[in-house]
Amino acid sequence: MVQIAMTIAGSDNSGGAGIQADLKTFQELGVFGTSALTAVTAQNTQGVHAIQSIDLEIIAAQIEAIFTDFPVHAVKTGMLFSSDIIKVVAEQLKKQEIPLVIDPVMIAKGGASLLQEEAIEALKNELLPIATVVTPNIPEAEVLTGLRIQNNADIEKAAKHILALGAQSVVIKGGHRVDVPDAEDLFMSAAGEKFYVRTPWIDTKDTHGTGCTYAAALTAFLAEGKNQADAVVSAKNFIHAAIENGLDIGSGHGPTNHWAYKQQMKAEKHEKGVVIDG
Ligand code: PXL
């Protein structure tokens, strides 16, 4: 039987992030992608020009339409924009017992806000308690925890803080780190697992949608039945391949290459992520 994933996120019409990145990633990994749109952005690689959120009833109706007809195997949330949207989404997801990846999207690469400040508390109180995996980058982890993160000790403290909010596990992505030369992410679970996964740093401006793509790959691997730790390592390899084989599109922060991982796997190249015990 085909595995099915759903993304609840905003539209990035430039195709590198948001619902478009999620659906492309699901497709690349052989998982049937469905979606519920929360907001429409008008943007290109230079920045976000306009945002319009979708009516709450329409968001709820999209999610319900999928759940009442399809056996969804994993769900991902991305741009949720407001506390009202978060509450509607949480209401729907509380009824489900399937893996839920929460990518706590806050700010676009160019600096535009994709989550209103008033929505941070709703994200913490309504969604993190039902999350299977939460995938903040360092600035997002700082906002969620109120901590300043500068080194491994800080990252681990922040991860514990996020687990205390009720999530089953957390990946704190290290792309913003300046204390290590590689792209090193921490995985920690409430069940007691802890490791870092490291890929070589790639010096490129084309990183638009990296967070969405990473979390979407993680969702697809969970939909396929991988456990959380294995799914994180495979998702790390997916995003590494996508960044390493960039497409050089647009004059600003360009998108990553969503089909690079599959091409690499076809060429039988080995995955590059190195797991380091924490
Ligand atoms: O990468 C975060 C993100 C999520 N969702 C949408 C976006 C972006 C970044 O631009 O546009 C819709």
Residues whose N, C-alpha, C, O or C-beta is under 5 A from the ligand:
A	BS01	PXL	G10 S11 D12 A17 G18 T41 G78 M79 V105 A108 K109 G209 G211 C212
